[in-house]
Amino acid sequence: MMTHRYVMGTILSAMMATAACSSSSNSDSNEEPLTYWQNVAPIVNAKCVGCHQQGGIAPFALDTYDAVKARAAGIDGATQAGHMPPFLMTHDGSCGDIERDEALTPAELATLHRWASSDKNEGTPVEIPRTPAPVLDHATEYRTPNFVPRADPANPLASRDEYRCFGFRPGGTGTRYITGYHAIPGNPAIVHHAALYVVDPNGASYVAGKTNGQVVQALDDAGTDRDGWPCFGAAGDGVRFESSPAVWVPGQNVVDYPDGFGAPVRPDDLLVLQIHYNLPASGQSPPPDSTNLRLRYQDHVDREVLFRSPDPLLDSLFRPQGPDTLPPGKREHPYSRELARSDLDFTDDQPAVEILGIMPHMHELGRKFELTLHQAGGTGKDECIAHIDQWNFHWQRFYWYKTRPKLTADTIAKLTCVFDTSGKREPVSPGWGTENEMCLGMLMIAKP
Ligand code: HEC
């Protein structure tokens, strides 16, 4: 199936063409010629200029008539194909009630197409409020040291990758709540992701008789004089974390939690930033990275959030009978698993919980992603809550729900990732390396 938007665009443009024909043979045309200022600029300004401006994350600006006119064909192509604006999640109502203000509506898509296929008239300039590039106000900054990653080629689960953790003291006095974040990698060419974990250094770790603080100290001491400590598993082997309130992946900008929600951090917690570095295939040492993490704290929130990151493919690594692997040579290999709510670390006596948002994650072989919910005791009808038809590793983000799906003790979640292994000769194993695969849906959940 092609993307909904592509099909929609094609149908709409066919309809437009018909309309244009009939109007030329009909004097009372309701097809006024479109102009940049009256029709196109309001759309581009609202949905493109936040990134496409000087200092924005896109490589060129789209904030003047000349710039938009010069790129009209590219704009038409990218919007019809659904690449731009980058919004991978299906949002036509067929799956999940997703907050979609940042995507184009079918009418906007049709307007852009009709203008780009016409004389591209300018119209009469009008004042249009400028969309600023997103910024996170009142943020506290943390920065990782200049670091040059090194991989261990002998590790089949991450032969070109290093996972390194860096610790920070959050500061502040009482408990505060993270309500938004913005991570800016210093060398984005090698940062595959950055994930923040909140750790209680005095709390019990997974290592018998040791606190988290002692385990982190031991990991740090065991290393060389390089900064940080190794940490494939979250904040480090044996370290138990309380939450994972921030994650940066390629394509992600400022993240604002839904209004009124926040993730608690106490002054004596340890903030652990895990960075997954992916090294160049050339084997050459890359320029160093120093990642800047900006957190916005508030003293009070209405409700706390918690995070769950189900990944049945990655979790299969820890099964005694050995991991699931993806067979080579398949253009569309669906990997699907069912998870009970208890698999997400909820007990059956807990009330229904609401999902606030989801961030799907796969690596470079990922093609499609879907999450459906099935109420075991209910109607038996499946509720699709997330669907991506054209996965793109470079555009990952949180998608928020307008109507929040609920997980009850009876909910069975079915997670499906479709992979393209046609270029592979050997089975692909799950793992942390960019060469390995994951099938993960990170969920932000309102704490019951
Ligand atoms: C979240 C930031 C962001 C938004 C919003 C965004 N772009 Fe882009 N755009 C980029 C970046 C970054 C690139 C270059 C990398 C790439 O092509 O993926 C790009 C590339 C493009 C390209 C050239 C490559 C291609 O895919 O054809 C076009 C054309 C484009 N954008 C048009 C638009 C239009 C039109 C909109 C609004 C309807 C828009 N963009 C919204 C960030 C953005």
Residues whose N, C-alpha, C, O or C-beta is under 5 A from the ligand:
A	BS01	HEC	K47 C48 C51 I57 A58 P59 G74 I75 A78 H83 M84 P85 P86
